Amino acid sequence: MKNFWVKFLATGFGGGYSPIFPGAVGTILGFGVALLFSILPYYLRVILAIIFTIVAIPVSSRAENFFQEKDCSKIIIDEIVGVLIASLSLVNPGWVLIKGIKFPLLLFGAMLLFGLFDALKPFPANIIQKLPGGWGVVLDDVVAGIYAAAVMILILKFL
């Protein structure tokens, strides 16, 4: 039963088993979680992002052992954490009407920026990724989320 919960959480509720682009699935799941959390007061969003990060590290370590692969592509809880970190740059998701449909444009921008920084792995993410176990799996995405949040803050400041 313990392995079930490790796999369930590490794979983003099973999304990591996607045959195509599991990391993108994790990023989209992170977008959904961040959107759900956006209705909460800011301090609760910060607390939840910290809790997700703290949980993701040992879960990712155990999942690596289970899958017998360093930073296995099925492990996508780290992308969820990264998007949550990126979303902390926003007071709200930035709802806009696009062809009559409400769309969270700012949150979408934060998610795209996270994906870019996660793929590029700018310093120090490229070094942090080499840390053992869940530390390397999760903390490089935390760095990518911080970079995305910083860029969103700059964009919002100059808009």
Secondary structure as the mmCIF struct_conf table of DSSP 4:
data_model
#
loop_
_struct_conf.conf_type_id
_struct_conf.id
_struct_conf.beg_label_comp_id
_struct_conf.beg_label_asym_id
_struct_conf.beg_label_seq_id
_struct_conf.end_label_comp_id
_struct_conf.end_label_asym_id
_struct_conf.end_label_seq_id
HELX_RH_AL_P HELX_RH_AL_P1 LYS A 2 ALA A 10
TURN_TY1_P TURN_TY1_P1 THR A 11 GLY A 14
HELX_RH_3T_P HELX_RH_3T_P1 GLY A 15 TYR A 17
BEND BEND1 PRO A 19 ILE A 20
HELX_RH_AL_P HELX_RH_AL_P2 PRO A 22 PHE A 37
TURN_TY1_P TURN_TY1_P2 SER A 38 ILE A 39
BEND BEND2 LEU A 40 LEU A 40
HELX_RH_AL_P HELX_RH_AL_P3 TYR A 42 PHE A 67
TURN_TY1_P TURN_TY1_P3 GLN A 68 GLN A 68
BEND BEND3 GLU A 69 GLU A 69
TURN_TY1_P TURN_TY1_P4 LYS A 70 ASP A 71
TURN_TY1_P TURN_TY1_P5 SER A 73 LYS A 74
HELX_RH_AL_P HELX_RH_AL_P4 ILE A 77 SER A 87
TURN_TY1_P TURN_TY1_P6 LEU A 88 SER A 89
BEND BEND4 VAL A 91 ASN A 92
STRN STRN1 TRP A 95 ILE A 98
TURN_TY1_P TURN_TY1_P7 LYS A 99 GLY A 100
STRN STRN2 ILE A 101 PRO A 104
HELX_RH_AL_P HELX_RH_AL_P5 LEU A 105 LEU A 120
TURN_TY1_P TURN_TY1_P8 PHE A 123 PRO A 124
HELX_RH_AL_P HELX_RH_AL_P6 ALA A 125 ILE A 128
TURN_TY1_P TURN_TY1_P9 GLN A 129 LYS A 130
BEND BEND5 LEU A 131 PRO A 132
HELX_RH_AL_P HELX_RH_AL_P7 GLY A 133 PHE A 158
#
